[in-house]
Structure formats: structure tokens, C-alpha cells
């Protein structure tokens, strides 16, 4: 049994998973879905939708494939409501205020880990006792237990 029951992925890691099949982020997402529950909230899903549909990503995957990926994430995730108050109460805060939504989600869903490729989040490791790991570090941790 994995010690990662509930997992949160930041947007940059999910976008990398969507764009590069076989990449570390994609493998980490597949592993996460096999060992635990992916947790999302409306604001993190909205950010994923917005970022995935940027025209600059057309050269990596067609828009339809990227939409299917977002639908896949929705289908295989637990949904949590994270209010603006929840985000405002995050302590310590991230140096990028947009990333506080992920920290609020960690608290709301009682997550065991945040998988991130974002240095603004990674520098907070551990955040209130919750590990913040790169996709590679997460895969190493899962494969050693």
C-alpha cells in the first residue's frame, strides 16, 4: 500500500504530462493514479484548461488531444471546493500568489504530497509537513516503498 493516498499536481506538471507522452511528468501522473487519488478544485481545473489551450502548444499535441487530457483529469479526480478565503488563509504563502491555490487545495483535501515542476512551489518543501516533490522524486519515492 502506498503512503500517498491523496495527491495534487500543479498545472505545469500536468501540462508537461499532456504534451510529452512517456515523460517523467506523464509517468508520475500514471503512477499517482495507480497508487492514490488525484485531487483538484475548480480553480486548478480552470487554470489547466486555460494553459492547455494556448496556441503555443499546438506543435506538441493537437487541441483535441489536449482537451481529452483535461477531460481525463476531470474523470479521474476527486473534486474539492476551495474558497477564496481558503486561498487567502494559506500560510506560509508561495512567492507566486497564483500558486497559493495548490497550497489551499493541499489543506482542503488533506493531501499527502504535491507533485510540482514549479520552483516557486518546490522551495516550500516541505510545506506544513506536506512534501512537495518533482515528478522524478515522486517516482523514486513510490518505487522504493
LINPETA-V559513 format. One record per residue. N is the residue number from 0. RES is the residue in one small letter. PHI is phi in degrees with one decimal (none if undefined). OMEGA is omega in degrees with one decimal (999 if undefined). Layout:
N_RES_PHI_OMEGA / N_RES_PHI_OMEGA
//
This chain:
0_x_none_-178.5 / 1_x_-77.3_174.2 / 2_x_-87.8_174.6 / 3_x_-104.6_-177.7 / 4_x_-89.0_178.8 / 5_x_-122.6_-173.1 / 6_x_-128.9_176.2 / 7_x_-121.5_174.7 / 8_x_-112.7_174.7 / 9_x_-79.5_-175.0 / 10_x_-61.9_-176.5 / 11_x_-60.7_-179.8 / 12_x_-71.7_177.5 / 13_x_-66.2_178.1 / 14_x_-63.1_177.5 / 15_x_-60.8_178.2 / 16_x_-63.2_-179.2 / 17_x_-70.4_-172.3 / 18_x_-87.4_-172.9 / 19_x_-127.8_178.0 / 20_x_-62.0_-179.6 / 21_x_87.1_179.8 / 22_x_-71.5_176.2 / 23_x_-56.6_177.6 / 24_x_-60.6_179.6 / 25_x_-67.9_178.0 / 26_x_-66.6_178.4 / 27_x_-64.9_178.1 / 28_x_-63.5_179.1 / 29_x_-60.1_179.2 / 30_x_-65.7_179.8 / 31_x_-59.4_-179.4 / 32_x_-67.6_179.2 / 33_x_-85.9_-176.5 / 34_x_-108.7_-175.5 / 35_x_-158.9_-177.2 / 36_x_-115.9_176.4 / 37_x_-77.9_-177.4 / 38_x_-113.6_-179.1 / 39_x_-138.1_172.9 / 40_x_-139.5_-177.2 / 41_x_-54.3_-177.2 / 42_x_-70.6_179.2 / 43_x_-71.5_176.4 / 44_x_-67.7_178.7 / 45_x_-63.5_177.8 / 46_x_-65.0_178.2 / 47_x_-59.9_179.0 / 48_x_-58.3_-176.6 / 49_x_-63.5_-176.6 / 50_x_-68.8_-178.6 / 51_x_-60.0_-175.7 / 52_x_-88.9_177.2 / 53_x_-64.8_-176.5 / 54_x_-59.4_-178.5 / 55_x_-62.6_-179.9 / 56_x_-92.2_179.3 / 57_x_-57.6_-177.1 / 58_x_-73.2_180.0 / 59_x_-95.7_179.5 / 60_x_-149.0_176.7 / 61_x_-62.0_-179.3 / 62_x_-55.3_-179.1 / 63_x_-62.6_178.4 / 64_x_-67.3_179.8 / 65_x_-67.2_176.2 / 66_x_-65.0_177.2 / 67_x_-61.4_178.3 / 68_x_-62.6_179.1 / 69_x_-60.3_177.3 / 70_x_-64.4_177.2 / 71_x_-60.4_178.8 / 72_x_-59.4_179.0 / 73_x_-59.0_-176.5 / 74_x_-64.1_-173.4 / 75_x_-107.9_-177.5 / 76_x_-125.8_169.2 / 77_x_-91.8_-178.2 / 78_x_-99.5_177.2 / 79_x_-131.8_174.0 / 80_x_-87.1_176.4 / 81_x_-122.2_-176.4 / 82_x_-84.7_173.8 / 83_x_-59.2_177.6 / 84_x_-63.8_177.3 / 85_x_-57.6_-179.9 / 86_x_-65.3_180.0 / 87_x_-67.3_-179.5 / 88_x_-90.5_-179.4 / 89_x_-61.8_176.0 / 90_x_-144.7_-11.3 / 91_x_-70.6_-178.5 / 92_x_-82.5_174.4 / 93_x_-85.7_178.7 / 94_x_-67.5_171.0 / 95_x_-105.5_-174.8 / 96_x_-55.7_178.4 / 97_x_-62.8_-177.7 / 98_x_-84.1_178.1 / 99_x_-62.9_177.1 / 100_x_-61.0_179.2 / 101_x_-72.1_178.2 / 102_x_-67.9_176.7 / 103_x_-63.6_177.5 / 104_x_-63.7_177.1 / 105_x_-54.3_-179.3 / 106_x_-68.3_-175.4 / 107_x_-62.6_-175.8 / 108_x_-95.8_-178.8 / 109_x_57.9_-176.4 / 110_x_-70.4_178.1 / 111_x_-97.7_-177.1 / 112_x_-165.3_168.9 / 113_x_-115.5_176.5 / 114_x_-100.0_-171.9 / 115_x_-144.9_172.1 / 116_x_-110.3_-172.7 / 117_x_-95.6_-178.3 / 118_x_-62.2_177.4 / 119_x_-62.4_176.1 / 120_x_-87.4_-176.7 / 121_x_-59.8_-179.4 / 122_x_-68.7_179.4 / 123_x_-86.8_-176.4 / 124_x_-62.7_-17.9 / 125_x_-78.0_-179.2 / 126_x_-101.7_-178.0 / 127_x_49.8_177.5 / 128_x_84.0_-179.1 / 129_x_-98.2_179.1 / 130_x_-63.5_170.9 / 131_x_-117.6_-170.9 / 132_x_-124.3_169.3 / 133_x_-70.9_175.2 / 134_x_-56.3_-179.8 / 135_x_-64.9_179.5 / 136_x_-64.7_177.5 / 137_x_-62.4_179.4 / 138_x_-62.1_176.4 / 139_x_-62.5_-178.4 / 140_x_-62.7_-179.4 / 141_x_-66.8_-176.5 / 142_x_-77.9_177.8 / 143_x_-98.9_-179.8 / 144_x_-117.4_999
//
